[in-house]
Amino acid sequence: MTAIPQGRTRRAALVSAMCALVVGLGAGCSEDPDAGTNGVGKLPAAQIQAKTKTAAGSVDAVRLSGTVVTSGRTYKLDMRLKDEGGTGSVTSQGASFHLLRVGEQLFLKADAAFWKHEDGTSDGKGDDTDTAAADKLDGKYVKVPAGDPSYKKFSVFTDKDLLLDGLLTLHGSVKTDGHHEQGGVRTIRITGDGGDGGTLDVSLEGKPYPLRLVRAGGAGTLSFSSWGEDFALEEPAQGETVDYGKQLPTS
């Protein structure tokens, strides 16, 4: 076996020591940011976007939380979604309510103040009939008729596929924007039009699930978690349900 000259050994040791020092100072020494990852960080942005959509569509359940701005109104969401429906809380203009959809059946639960003030806004002119109706609905699951405008308005927040298809699209020219971290998970960030068309952080660990989305035009920021984690989804008991009997005041 050929002996390695001592000078070369000393030089190699010196290089290793200097590299360790540089790493300690935070600069790195030919460090690969994609080492030990799922590899999507090395792909073009368009391929990353396609892979994260495929990953998101391949699982049955996800938790979505954050804000969505639509039609000039901001909704704060904390929803658990799967193919059969969804459940969770929604807050808008200071009023909070709970949504539950099982198959085609949509239920809304809120306190008396929500129903009395029609989605949290009050003109101070409520009468005794309104108060009585609100008290009847307080804390109950109200079945939303399929033909009611509120059904279309709120059921979208419980539709996993519809939400993900609409949300996970960046607008404009899509490019990568470096390596980042979300909740302790390494990510690769992609942007549309330098961020004006939205930004999306994609997991570099495990499957390339989307973890955080900043929507274009200030239309909200959302986090995604609990990918593939199942949860119970059942219609409320009969004693917890009330039929409103007419168009809901939230429309």
LOGU-305538 format. One record per residue (C-alpha): x, z, y; residue number from 1. Coordinates in nm, 2 decimals, padded with zeros to 4 digits. Layout:
<recs>
        x        z        y    nr
        X        Z        Y   NUM
...
</recs>
This chain:
<recs>
        x        z        y    nr
    00.00    00.00    00.00     1
    00.14   -00.09    00.34     2
    00.21    00.21    00.57     3
    00.05    00.21    00.91     4
    00.31    00.24    01.18     5
    00.30    00.59    01.35     6
    00.28    00.43    01.70     7
   -00.04    00.24    01.61     8
   -00.18    00.57    01.46     9
   -00.10    00.76    01.78    10
   -00.26    00.48    01.99    11
   -00.57    00.49    01.78    12
   -00.60    00.86    01.81    13
   -00.55    00.84    02.19    14
   -00.82    00.57    02.22    15
   -01.06    00.79    02.01    16
   -00.98    01.09    02.23    17
   -01.04    00.90    02.55    18
   -01.37    00.76    02.42    19
   -01.48    01.11    02.33    20
   -01.40    01.22    02.69    21
   -01.58    00.93    02.84    22
   -01.89    01.00    02.63    23
   -01.87    01.36    02.73    24
   -01.88    01.25    03.09    25
   -02.20    01.04    03.02    26
   -02.05    00.69    03.05    27
   -02.05    00.60    02.68    28
   -01.78    00.40    02.50    29
   -01.94    00.08    02.36    30
   -02.23    00.29    02.25    31
   -02.52    00.09    02.11    32
   -02.85    00.23    02.26    33
   -03.04    00.06    01.97    34
   -02.84    00.23    01.70    35
   -03.07    00.40    01.45    36
   -03.38    00.25    01.60    37
   -03.64    00.01    01.47    38
   -03.45   -00.27    01.64    39
   -03.73   -00.40    01.87    40
   -03.51   -00.31    02.17    41
   -03.29   -00.60    02.09    42
   -03.58   -00.85    02.10    43
   -03.71   -01.06    02.40    44
   -03.98   -00.89    02.60    45
   -04.25   -01.13    02.47    46
   -04.17   -01.05    02.11    47
   -04.17   -00.68    02.18    48
   -04.52   -00.71    02.34    49
   -04.64   -00.91    02.04    50
   -04.50   -00.65    01.79    51
   -04.65   -00.35    01.97    52
   -04.99   -00.52    01.97    53
   -04.96   -00.59    01.60    54
   -04.85   -00.23    01.53    55
   -05.14   -00.09    01.73    56
   -05.39   -00.31    01.56    57
   -05.26   -00.21    01.21    58
   -05.37    00.16    01.22    59
   -05.72    00.31    01.21    60
   -05.68    00.59    01.46    61
   -05.52    00.68    01.79    62
   -05.55    00.93    02.08    63
   -05.57    00.79    02.43    64
   -05.53    01.01    02.74    65
   -05.48    00.95    03.11    66
   -05.67    00.76    03.38    67
   -05.85    00.43    03.41    68
   -05.96    00.29    03.74    69
   -06.25    00.04    03.72    70
   -06.50   -00.08    03.97    71
   -06.35    00.15    04.23    72
   -06.40    00.46    04.02    73
   -06.13    00.67    03.85    74
   -06.21    00.80    03.50    75
   -05.99    01.07    03.34    76
   -06.00    01.02    02.96    77
   -05.89    01.22    02.66    78
   -06.03    01.03    02.36    79
   -05.97    01.01    01.99    80
   -06.06    00.67    01.86    81
   -06.09    00.49    01.53    82
   -06.27    00.19    01.39    83
   -06.60    00.37    01.33    84
   -06.62    00.52    01.68    85
   -06.47    00.78    01.90    86
   -06.50    01.12    02.06    87
   -06.36    01.30    02.36    88
   -06.40    01.40    02.72    89
   -06.44    01.19    03.04    90
   -06.41    01.32    03.40    91
   -06.52    01.12    03.70    92
   -06.57    01.23    04.06    93
   -06.55    01.59    03.96    94
   -06.81    01.57    03.68    95
   -06.71    01.60    03.32    96
   -06.89    01.50    03.00    97
   -06.83    01.45    02.63    98
   -06.88    01.12    02.46    99
   -06.94    01.07    02.09   100
   -07.00    00.74    01.92   101
   -07.06    00.71    01.54   102
   -07.12    00.35    01.44   103
   -07.37    00.21    01.69   104
   -07.50    00.55    01.79   105
   -07.37    00.68    02.13   106
   -07.42    01.04    02.25   107
   -07.34    01.20    02.58   108
   -07.31    01.58    02.63   109
   -07.29    01.75    02.97   110
   -07.40    02.06    03.15   111
   -07.71    02.10    03.36   112
   -07.52    02.03    03.69   113
   -07.42    01.69    03.56   114
   -07.77    01.59    03.48   115
   -07.92    01.75    03.79   116
   -07.68    01.57    04.03   117
   -07.68    01.24    03.85   118
   -07.32    01.20    03.74   119
   -07.19    01.48    03.96   120
   -07.32    01.36    04.30   121
   -07.59    01.57    04.47   122
   -07.81    01.49    04.77   123
   -07.95    01.84    04.78   124
   -08.30    01.71    04.73   125
   -08.36    01.79    04.36   126
   -08.71    01.91    04.27   127
   -08.83    02.16    04.01   128
   -08.90    01.87    03.76   129
   -08.54    01.75    03.79   130
   -08.42    02.11    03.74   131
   -08.63    02.16    03.43   132
   -08.51    01.83    03.28   133
   -08.15    01.92    03.35   134
   -08.19    02.26    03.19   135
   -08.33    02.09    02.88   136
   -08.03    01.86    02.85   137
   -07.77    02.13    02.93   138
   -07.51    02.14    02.65   139
   -07.71    01.90    02.43   140
   -07.61    01.56    02.29   141
   -07.83    01.31    02.45   142
   -07.87    00.99    02.25   143
   -07.81    00.69    02.48   144
   -08.05    00.40    02.41   145
   -07.87    00.08    02.32   146
   -08.05   -00.11    02.60   147
   -07.96    00.14    02.87   148
   -07.70    00.03    03.12   149
   -07.51    00.36    03.05   150
   -07.46    00.25    02.69   151
   -07.24   -00.05    02.78   152
   -07.08    00.15    03.06   153
   -06.96    00.44    02.84   154
   -06.94    00.29    02.49   155
   -06.63    00.10    02.60   156
   -06.44    00.43    02.62   157
   -06.51    00.48    02.25   158
   -06.41    00.14    02.12   159
   -06.06    00.14    01.99   160
   -06.01   -00.23    01.94   161
   -06.17   -00.33    02.27   162
   -05.97   -00.08    02.47   163
   -05.64   -00.17    02.31   164
   -05.69   -00.54    02.33   165
   -05.77   -00.51    02.70   166
   -05.50   -00.26    02.79   167
   -05.19   -00.37    02.60   168
   -05.15   -00.70    02.80   169
   -04.90   -00.71    03.09   170
   -04.96   -00.97    03.36   171
   -04.71   -01.22    03.49   172
   -04.36   -01.28    03.37   173
   -04.27   -01.02    03.10   174
   -03.92   -00.88    03.09   175
   -03.74   -00.58    02.95   176
   -03.66   -00.29    03.18   177
   -03.41   -00.07    02.99   178
   -03.42    00.21    02.74   179
   -03.62    00.52    02.83   180
   -03.79    00.82    02.66   181
   -04.14    00.95    02.63   182
   -04.22    01.29    02.49   183
   -03.87    01.31    02.32   184
   -03.91    00.96    02.16   185
   -03.68    00.68    02.26   186
   -03.85    00.38    02.40   187
   -03.79    00.03    02.53   188
   -03.98   -00.05    02.85   189
   -04.13   -00.39    02.92   190
   -04.28   -00.50    03.25   191
   -04.50   -00.77    03.39   192
   -04.38   -00.92    03.72   193
   -04.12   -00.65    03.76   194
   -04.38   -00.38    03.73   195
   -04.65   -00.52    03.95   196
   -04.81   -00.66    03.64   197
   -04.79   -00.32    03.46   198
   -04.53   -00.15    03.25   199
   -04.54   -00.05    02.88   200
   -04.31    00.19    02.69   201
   -04.27    00.10    02.32   202
   -04.14    00.34    02.06   203
   -03.80    00.27    01.92   204
   -03.85    00.52    01.64   205
   -04.07    00.43    01.34   206
   -04.32    00.16    01.41   207
   -04.32    00.00    01.76   208
   -04.63    00.17    01.88   209
   -04.71    00.17    02.25   210
   -04.66    00.52    02.40   211
   -04.72    00.49    02.77   212
   -04.89    00.23    02.99   213
   -04.89    00.20    03.36   214
   -05.16   -00.05    03.45   215
   -05.12   -00.33    03.70   216
   -05.25   -00.28    04.06   217
   -05.27    00.10    04.03   218
   -05.55    00.08    03.78   219
   -05.44    00.39    03.59   220
   -05.18    00.54    03.36   221
   -05.24    00.61    02.99   222
   -05.05    00.77    02.70   223
   -05.10    00.69    02.34   224
   -05.03    00.94    02.05   225
   -05.15    01.05    01.71   226
   -05.12    00.70    01.57   227
   -05.28    00.68    01.23   228
   -05.39    01.04    01.23   229
   -05.75    01.06    01.10   230
   -06.01    01.29    01.24   231
   -06.37    01.39    01.17   232
   -06.64    01.18    01.32   233
   -07.00    01.28    01.25   234
   -07.33    01.26    01.43   235
   -07.44    01.59    01.59   236
   -07.70    01.80    01.41   237
   -08.06    01.74    01.49   238
   -08.09    02.08    01.67   239
   -07.80    01.98    01.90   240
   -07.96    01.64    02.00   241
   -08.22    01.56    02.27   242
   -08.39    01.22    02.34   243
   -08.40    01.18    02.71   244
   -08.70    00.95    02.68   245
   -08.62    00.72    02.97   246
   -08.33    00.55    03.14   247
   -08.04    00.80    03.18   248
   -07.97    00.91    03.54   249
   -07.60    00.83    03.49   250
   -07.67    00.45    03.51   251
</recs>
